[in-house]
Amino acid sequence: MKDPRIAAWADVLVNYSTKVKKGDVVLISAGGFEALPLVKELHRLCLAKGAKYVEYEFGVAEIGRQFYNNATKEQISYFPQHRLDFMKQVTVYIAIGAAENSMVMAQANQANMIAYAKLTRPIVDQRVKHTRWVITRYPTHGGAQEARMSLEEYEDYVLASCCIDWATESKKQDKLKKMMDATDRVRIVAADTDLRFSIKGLEAIKCDGRYNVPDGEVFTAPVKDSVEGYITYNCPTIYQGKEFNNIRLEFSKGKIVKASATGMDAELNTILDTDEGSRYIGEFAIGVNPGIRRPMRNILFDEKIFGSIHFTPGQAYDECDNGNRSAVHWDMVKILEGDGEIWLDDALIQKNGRFVHKNLLSLHPAE
């Protein structure tokens, strides 16, 4: 039986997020066959909107793992020019993650994964900089298990956080953006965390359903060499198929000078040594999605948790570019609910995961 919420979800992605129109070239990229119902609805709707061409593809994580583990040096270093050539024609890119097993890359050849990410970065850059793109996640049994939910509960949770009035949420984010735009000094204080940095001159960007669904954050970037102090993240994070917990980073003049994670110090530092930029921060964000309140081990959701921040080693976004360049962009999340403060200059704007500044109270979820 067709779930009517799939049509509502596709409507958000096509008509609000990417605004598909006549003459567009659309690429729908699904990371798993479970996403077929949404792919079908997106394909139908894009054709109805007048797109002149709609391409769709399904990725298989097990084949990717096989590639990283078995490819020769020559094969790893071959640049897929045809993919870049096609991406240069694409005007709309819709990606759907539908992985059944987020750990499929846990034992894959990490050196080959890093090398291939560097090699294919121009394709990602072309997509990010020159298409109207959006990324979403389709509920699967694997995702439900990681979120500690039944599939039905997980479906309800995902769809409730995706199919909301994003135009209204966008207006709510305006005041937070305005405050961040006027800020020089930021301080984050919480358990084993005392972080200080500047965001002066770097524009705050609303994330209001245009690029990620679900969405719900306002982000900027620190002045590259301004970060001082330390932070301990309390949200699990999965990167390159491995789960990391209790990551602790120490900074001096913007650079990560010491990094640890429970039982994963070597793996963490290998990633942070990918290139020079991977030890500097490319993004700072405050999560404000009213429907996402706890970790799901899925970064598209976890970075939007209401009452959280993420502080991201690696590549900066063009919209608020602090000059940092890296093949890494690793969103690490700290939940401040029950323990934490966010200060913008001399104003306390959030305490224990709740906004306390009078201009920001409208961001609170309806209880």
C-alpha positions as CSV (number, residue, x, y, z in Angstrom):
1,M,0.0,0.0,0.0
2,K,1.3,3.4,-0.9
3,D,2.2,5.6,2.1
4,P,0.8,9.1,1.4
5,R,3.6,10.6,3.4
6,I,6.0,9.6,0.7
7,A,4.3,12.0,-1.7
8,A,4.4,14.8,0.9
9,W,8.2,14.1,1.4
10,A,8.8,14.1,-2.3
11,D,6.9,17.4,-2.6
12,V,9.2,19.0,0.0
13,L,12.3,17.8,-1.9
14,V,11.1,18.8,-5.4
15,N,9.0,21.9,-4.9
16,Y,10.6,23.5,-1.8
17,S,14.2,22.3,-1.5
18,T,15.4,22.1,-5.1
19,K,12.5,23.9,-6.9
20,V,12.7,21.6,-9.9
21,K,11.5,23.4,-13.1
22,K,11.1,23.0,-16.8
23,G,14.4,22.2,-18.5
24,D,16.3,20.9,-15.5
25,V,18.6,17.9,-15.6
26,V,18.0,15.9,-12.4
27,L,20.2,13.2,-10.8
28,I,18.5,11.1,-8.1
29,S,21.1,9.1,-6.3
30,A,20.0,6.5,-3.8
31,G,22.4,4.7,-1.5
32,G,20.4,1.5,-1.2
33,F,17.4,-0.2,-2.9
34,E,15.1,0.3,0.1
35,A,14.6,3.9,-1.1
36,L,12.8,2.8,-4.2
37,P,9.3,4.1,-3.2
38,L,10.7,7.6,-2.7
39,V,12.9,7.4,-5.9
40,K,9.8,6.5,-7.9
41,E,7.8,9.4,-6.5
42,L,10.6,11.8,-7.0
43,H,11.1,10.6,-10.6
44,R,7.4,11.0,-11.3
45,L,7.2,14.5,-9.8
46,C,10.3,15.7,-11.6
47,L,8.9,14.7,-14.9
48,A,5.6,16.4,-14.1
49,K,7.5,19.6,-13.3
50,G,9.0,19.6,-16.8
51,A,12.6,18.4,-16.2
52,K,14.1,17.5,-19.5
53,Y,16.0,14.6,-18.2
54,V,15.8,12.6,-14.9
55,E,18.6,10.2,-14.2
56,Y,18.5,7.8,-11.2
57,E,21.1,5.5,-9.7
58,F,21.4,3.1,-6.8
59,G,24.6,2.6,-4.9
60,V,25.6,-0.6,-3.1
61,A,27.8,-0.2,-0.1
62,E,29.1,-3.8,-0.2
63,I,30.4,-3.2,-3.8
64,G,32.1,0.0,-2.5
65,R,33.8,-2.0,0.3
66,Q,34.9,-4.6,-2.3
67,F,36.5,-1.8,-4.3
68,Y,38.4,-0.3,-1.4
69,N,39.7,-3.7,-0.3
70,N,40.6,-5.1,-3.7
71,A,41.4,-2.3,-6.1
72,T,45.0,-1.9,-7.3
73,K,46.9,1.4,-7.0
74,E,46.2,2.1,-10.6
75,Q,42.5,1.5,-10.1
76,I,42.3,3.7,-7.0
77,S,44.0,6.5,-8.8
78,Y,41.9,6.4,-12.0
79,F,39.7,9.5,-12.1
80,P,36.1,8.9,-13.4
81,Q,36.0,11.8,-15.8
82,H,32.7,10.7,-17.2
83,R,31.1,11.3,-13.7
84,L,32.4,14.8,-13.6
85,D,31.4,15.5,-17.2
86,F,27.8,14.4,-16.4
87,M,27.8,16.3,-13.1
88,K,28.6,19.5,-15.1
89,Q,25.3,19.0,-16.9
90,V,23.2,18.3,-13.8
91,T,21.2,21.2,-12.4
92,V,19.4,19.4,-9.6
93,Y,20.9,16.6,-7.4
94,I,18.7,14.7,-4.9
95,A,20.6,12.1,-2.7
96,I,18.8,9.5,-0.5
97,G,20.8,7.5,2.0
98,A,19.2,4.1,2.7
99,A,21.9,2.0,4.2
100,E,21.0,-1.2,6.0
101,N,24.4,-1.3,7.7
102,S,26.3,1.8,8.6
103,M,29.3,-0.3,9.6
104,V,29.8,-1.9,6.2
105,M,33.0,0.2,5.8
106,A,34.3,-0.5,9.3
107,Q,37.0,-3.0,8.1
108,A,37.5,-1.5,4.6
109,N,41.0,-0.3,3.6
110,Q,41.1,3.2,5.2
111,A,44.1,4.4,3.1
112,N,42.2,3.6,-0.1
113,M,39.1,5.3,1.2
114,I,41.0,8.5,2.0
115,A,42.9,8.4,-1.3
116,Y,39.7,8.0,-3.3
117,A,37.9,10.8,-1.4
118,K,40.8,13.1,-2.3
119,L,40.7,12.0,-5.9
120,T,37.0,12.4,-6.4
121,R,36.7,15.7,-4.5
122,P,36.2,17.7,-7.8
123,I,33.0,15.8,-8.4
124,V,31.7,16.6,-4.9
125,D,32.7,20.2,-5.4
126,Q,30.9,20.4,-8.7
127,R,27.8,19.1,-7.1
128,V,27.9,21.3,-4.1
129,K,28.9,24.5,-5.9
130,H,26.9,24.2,-9.1
131,T,23.7,22.3,-8.6
132,R,20.5,22.8,-6.5
133,W,21.1,19.9,-4.2
134,V,19.4,18.2,-1.3
135,I,20.2,15.2,0.8
136,T,17.8,13.0,2.8
137,R,17.7,9.6,4.6
138,Y,15.2,6.9,4.0
139,P,14.1,4.7,7.0
140,T,15.5,1.2,6.9
141,H,15.7,-1.6,9.5
142,G,19.4,-0.8,9.9
143,G,18.7,2.8,10.6
144,A,15.9,1.9,13.0
145,Q,18.2,-0.5,14.9
146,E,20.9,2.2,15.3
147,A,18.2,4.6,16.6
148,R,17.1,2.0,19.0
149,M,13.6,2.0,17.5
150,S,11.2,-0.4,15.7
151,L,11.0,0.3,12.0
152,E,7.5,1.7,12.4
153,E,8.6,4.1,15.1
154,Y,11.6,5.1,13.1
155,E,9.5,5.8,10.0
156,D,7.2,8.0,12.0
157,Y,10.2,9.8,13.5
158,V,11.9,10.4,10.2
159,L,8.8,11.5,8.4
160,A,7.7,13.8,11.2
161,S,11.1,15.6,11.1
162,C,11.1,15.9,7.3
163,C,7.5,16.8,6.4
164,I,7.2,20.1,8.3
165,D,6.4,23.7,7.3
166,W,10.0,24.7,6.4
167,A,9.0,28.2,5.3
168,T,7.8,28.9,8.9
169,E,10.9,27.3,10.4
170,S,13.0,29.5,8.2
171,K,11.4,32.6,9.6
172,K,12.1,31.4,13.1
173,Q,15.8,31.1,12.3
174,D,16.1,34.7,11.2
175,K,16.7,36.1,14.7
176,L,19.4,33.6,15.5
177,K,21.1,34.3,12.2
178,K,20.9,38.1,12.9
179,M,22.6,37.6,16.3
180,M,25.3,35.4,15.0
181,D,26.0,37.8,12.1
182,A,26.7,40.5,14.7
183,T,28.9,38.3,16.9
184,D,32.6,38.4,17.4
185,R,33.3,36.1,20.3
186,V,31.7,32.7,20.9
187,R,32.1,30.6,24.1
188,I,30.8,27.1,24.7
189,V,31.0,25.8,28.3
190,A,29.9,22.3,29.4
191,A,31.2,19.1,30.9
192,D,34.9,18.8,30.0
193,T,34.4,21.6,27.5
194,D,35.5,25.2,27.4
195,L,35.8,26.4,23.9
196,R,36.5,30.0,22.7
197,F,36.6,31.3,19.1
198,S,35.7,34.2,16.9
199,I,33.1,34.2,14.1
200,K,33.6,37.9,13.2
201,G,33.0,38.7,9.6
202,L,31.7,35.2,8.7
203,E,28.0,35.1,7.7
204,A,25.6,32.8,9.5
205,I,23.6,30.6,7.2
206,K,20.1,29.3,7.9
207,C,19.5,25.6,7.2
208,D,15.8,25.6,6.5
209,G,15.1,22.6,4.4
210,R,16.9,23.6,1.2
211,Y,19.9,21.3,1.3
212,N,19.2,18.7,4.0
213,V,15.9,17.1,4.9
214,P,15.5,17.0,7.7
215,D,17.1,20.3,8.3
216,G,17.2,22.7,11.2
217,E,20.5,24.4,12.1
218,V,22.2,27.8,11.7
219,F,25.9,27.5,10.9
220,T,28.9,29.6,10.3
221,A,32.6,29.0,10.6
222,P,35.2,30.2,13.2
223,V,38.0,32.5,12.2
224,K,40.5,29.7,11.3
225,D,43.2,30.4,13.8
226,S,41.0,31.7,16.6
227,V,39.9,28.5,18.3
228,E,41.3,27.9,21.8
229,G,40.4,25.5,24.5
230,Y,38.9,22.0,24.4
231,I,35.7,20.1,23.7
232,T,34.4,16.7,24.5
233,Y,31.6,15.4,22.2
234,N,28.9,13.3,23.8
235,C,27.1,12.1,20.7
236,P,28.3,9.0,18.9
237,T,29.6,9.7,15.4
238,I,30.1,7.3,12.5
239,Y,32.8,8.2,10.0
240,Q,34.3,6.0,7.3
241,G,32.2,3.1,8.7
242,K,33.6,3.3,12.2
243,E,31.8,4.5,15.4
244,F,33.6,7.0,17.6
245,N,32.5,7.9,21.1
246,N,33.7,10.6,23.6
247,I,35.9,12.4,21.1
248,R,38.0,15.0,22.9
249,L,39.8,17.7,20.9
250,E,42.2,20.3,22.3
251,F,43.0,23.5,20.2
252,S,45.8,26.0,20.1
253,K,45.7,28.9,17.5
254,G,42.9,27.1,15.7
255,K,44.6,23.7,15.3
256,I,43.7,20.4,16.9
257,V,46.9,19.7,18.8
258,K,45.6,16.7,20.8
259,A,42.8,14.3,19.9
260,S,41.4,11.2,21.7
261,A,38.4,8.9,21.5
262,T,37.5,5.9,23.6
263,G,39.4,3.0,22.2
264,M,39.9,4.7,18.8
265,D,42.8,7.2,19.3
266,A,44.8,5.8,16.3
267,E,41.9,5.7,13.9
268,L,40.8,9.2,14.9
269,N,44.2,10.7,14.5
270,T,44.7,9.0,11.1
271,I,41.6,10.8,9.8
272,L,42.7,14.1,11.3
273,D,46.1,13.6,9.5
274,T,44.4,13.3,6.1
275,D,45.7,16.8,5.2
276,E,46.6,20.1,6.8
277,G,43.0,21.3,6.8
278,S,41.6,18.3,8.7
279,R,43.1,19.6,12.0
280,Y,41.3,22.9,11.6
281,I,37.6,23.7,12.0
282,G,35.4,24.4,9.0
283,E,32.0,24.8,10.6
284,F,30.2,25.8,13.8
285,A,26.5,25.2,14.0
286,I,23.6,25.4,16.5
287,G,20.9,22.7,16.0
288,V,17.3,23.8,16.1
289,N,15.1,21.1,14.6
290,P,12.0,20.9,16.8
291,G,11.4,17.2,16.1
292,I,14.9,15.8,16.6
293,R,15.7,15.4,20.3
294,R,18.1,12.5,20.7
295,P,21.0,10.8,18.9
296,M,20.2,8.3,16.1
297,R,23.7,7.6,14.9
298,N,22.9,9.3,11.7
299,I,24.6,12.6,11.2
300,L,21.9,14.1,9.0
301,F,19.6,13.9,12.0
302,D,22.0,14.2,14.9
303,E,23.6,17.5,13.8
304,K,20.1,19.0,13.9
305,I,19.3,17.9,17.5
306,F,17.5,20.7,19.3
307,G,19.8,21.9,22.0
308,S,23.1,20.8,20.4
309,I,26.0,22.2,18.6
310,H,28.4,20.7,16.1
311,F,32.0,21.8,15.6
312,T,33.4,20.3,12.5
313,P,37.0,19.5,11.6
314,G,37.8,19.9,7.9
315,Q,36.4,21.7,4.8
316,A,34.6,25.0,5.2
317,Y,31.5,25.8,3.1
318,D,31.6,28.5,0.4
319,E,28.8,30.3,2.1
320,C,30.9,31.2,5.1
321,D,34.4,30.4,4.0
322,N,37.1,30.7,6.6
323,G,39.7,29.5,4.1
324,N,40.0,26.0,5.4
325,R,40.5,23.3,2.7
326,S,40.3,19.5,3.4
327,A,39.1,16.2,2.0
328,V,37.5,15.8,5.4
329,H,34.3,17.3,6.7
330,W,33.4,15.5,9.9
331,D,30.4,16.8,11.8
332,M,30.9,16.1,15.5
333,V,27.9,16.8,17.8
334,K,27.8,17.9,21.4
335,I,24.3,17.8,23.1
336,L,24.0,20.6,25.6
337,E,20.6,19.6,27.1
338,G,20.9,19.5,30.8
339,D,24.5,20.7,30.8
340,G,25.9,23.6,28.7
341,E,25.9,27.2,27.9
342,I,26.3,29.1,24.6
343,W,27.5,32.7,24.8
344,L,27.6,35.2,21.9
345,D,29.9,38.0,23.0
346,D,28.6,38.9,26.4
347,A,25.1,37.5,26.0
348,L,24.0,34.1,27.3
349,I,21.7,32.8,24.6
350,Q,21.2,29.2,25.6
351,K,21.5,27.3,28.9
352,N,21.1,23.5,29.3
353,G,19.8,23.1,25.8
354,R,17.1,25.8,26.1
355,F,17.2,29.3,24.6
356,V,17.1,31.9,27.3
357,H,17.6,35.1,25.2
358,K,14.2,36.8,24.7
359,N,14.7,37.2,21.0
360,L,15.1,33.4,20.5
361,L,12.3,31.9,22.5
362,S,10.2,31.3,19.3
363,L,12.7,28.6,18.3
364,H,11.6,26.3,21.1
365,P,9.6,23.2,20.1
366,A,5.9,23.1,21.0
367,E,5.7,21.0,24.1
